[in-house]
Amino acid sequence: MQNNMTRNMGRFPERDSGPFFFCAHFRESGSRKGAIMRKEEQLLAYLKGACPGRQHAAPGRRLRDILGVSESRLHEMVNHLRQEGYPIGSGRDGYFYIRTFGEARETEEHLARMIRGLEAARQGLLRGMEEKLLSDVGGGCHR
C-alpha cells in the first residue's frame, strides 16, 4: 500500500504548494519574447518534474495559475513546445510529460480528433458563407 507521500511524489495538489523554483522566475523583465521563452521553460520544467506521465497530468487551470498566463497563452506555449519536439501530452485530465509510446499515441489521437473537429467547423463555415453569398446575390436580383 502506498502512502500519500509516495503516491503524490512530484505532484503539487494544492495551488499554493508549487515548487519553490518558480517563484523568483515569474517577474517579466526584459523583452517580451524573453519573458515568453522563460514561461515556456518554466512550463517544460514543471511538466518534466511534476507531471511525468498521464497519471500525473496537471489540469490546465492549475498550470495557468502557476504560470500566471491565460488559457489561450497556455495553448500557444504547449503548441510551440510540441513544435520544438518536446513530448507534451494532453487529454481530459490535463497536460503531462510523455513517458511511454502509448501516451504519445493517445495524445496524437487526441490531436487528430481536434483537427477533425476544426475541419468540420471550417466546412460548416464555408457552407454558411456560400449560402449567405447566394442569398445576398439572389435577393439583390428581385425588385
C-alpha positions in Angstrom: 0.0 0.0 0.0 1.3 3.4 -1.0 1.4 6.3 1.5 0.3 9.7 0.4 3.9 11.0 0.0 4.8 8.2 -2.4 1.5 8.4 -4.3 1.7 12.2 -4.7 5.5 12.4 -5.2 6.2 15.1 -7.8 2.7 16.5 -7.6 1.6 19.7 -6.0 -2.1 19.0 -5.1 -2.8 22.5 -3.7 -2.4 25.7 -5.6 0.0 27.4 -3.2 2.3 24.4 -2.6 4.0 24.6 -6.0 7.7 24.2 -6.5 9.9 26.9 -5.0 12.0 27.4 -8.1 9.1 29.0 -10.0 8.5 31.9 -7.6 11.6 34.0 -8.5 11.3 33.5 -12.2 7.9 34.9 -12.8 8.9 38.5 -13.0 8.6 39.7 -16.6 11.7 41.8 -17.0 13.5 42.5 -20.3 11.9 41.8 -23.7 8.5 40.3 -24.1 10.0 37.5 -26.2 12.4 36.7 -23.4 9.6 36.6 -20.9 7.6 34.3 -23.1 10.5 32.0 -23.5 11.1 31.9 -19.7 7.4 31.0 -19.2 7.8 28.1 -21.7 10.9 26.9 -20.0 9.1 27.0 -16.7 6.2 25.1 -18.1 8.5 22.5 -19.5 10.4 22.2 -16.2 7.1 21.8 -14.3 5.8 19.1 -16.6 9.0 17.2 -16.6 9.3 17.3 -12.8 5.8 17.3 -11.5 3.8 15.6 -14.3 5.7 12.6 -15.6 3.2 10.5 -17.4 -0.6 10.6 -17.8 -1.2 9.5 -14.2 0.3 12.8 -13.0 -1.4 15.1 -15.5 -2.0 18.7 -14.4 -5.2 20.4 -15.3 -4.9 23.5 -17.5 -6.3 25.7 -14.7 -3.5 24.7 -12.3 -0.9 25.4 -15.0 -2.4 28.7 -15.8 -2.5 29.7 -12.1 1.1 28.6 -11.6 2.4 30.3 -14.6 0.1 33.4 -14.5 -1.0 33.0 -18.1 -4.3 32.9 -19.9 -5.9 29.8 -21.3 -5.0 30.9 -24.9 -1.4 31.6 -23.9 -1.1 28.2 -22.3 -2.3 26.6 -25.5 0.2 28.6 -27.5 3.0 27.6 -25.2 2.2 23.9 -25.4 1.8 24.1 -29.2 5.2 25.8 -29.5 6.9 23.3 -27.2 5.4 20.4 -29.3 6.6 22.1 -32.5 10.1 22.2 -31.0 9.9 18.4 -30.4 9.1 18.2 -26.7 6.8 15.3 -25.8 4.0 17.2 -24.2 0.9 15.0 -23.7 -2.7 16.1 -23.1 -6.1 14.7 -22.6 -9.2 15.1 -20.5 -7.1 15.1 -17.3 -4.7 17.9 -18.4 -1.2 18.2 -19.5 1.8 15.9 -18.8 5.3 15.0 -19.9 5.0 11.9 -22.1 6.9 8.9 -20.8 5.7 6.0 -22.9 4.9 5.3 -26.6 1.3 4.6 -25.5 0.9 8.0 -24.0 2.4 9.5 -27.2 -0.1 7.6 -29.3 -3.1 8.6 -27.2 -2.0 12.3 -27.4 -1.6 12.0 -31.2 -5.1 10.5 -31.4 -6.5 13.4 -29.2 -4.9 15.9 -31.5 -6.2 14.2 -34.6 -9.8 14.3 -33.1 -9.3 18.1 -32.5 -8.2 18.5 -36.1 -11.2 16.7 -37.4 -13.5 18.8 -35.3 -11.8 22.0 -36.5 -12.1 20.8 -40.1 -15.8 20.1 -39.6 -16.3 23.6 -38.2 -14.4 25.1 -41.2 -16.5 23.2 -43.7 -19.7 24.4 -41.9 -18.5 28.0 -42.0 -17.7 27.7 -45.7 -21.2 26.3 -46.4 -22.7 29.1 -44.4 -20.7 31.7 -46.3 -21.7 30.2 -49.6 -25.4 30.1 -48.6 -25.2 33.7 -47.4 -23.4 34.8 -50.6 -26.0 33.1 -52.8 -28.9 34.5 -50.8 -27.5 38.0 -50.9 -26.9 37.8 -54.7 -30.2 36.2 -55.3 -32.0 38.7 -53.1 -30.5 41.6 -54.9 -31.9 40.5 -58.2 -35.5 40.6 -57.1 -37.1 44.0 -57.2 
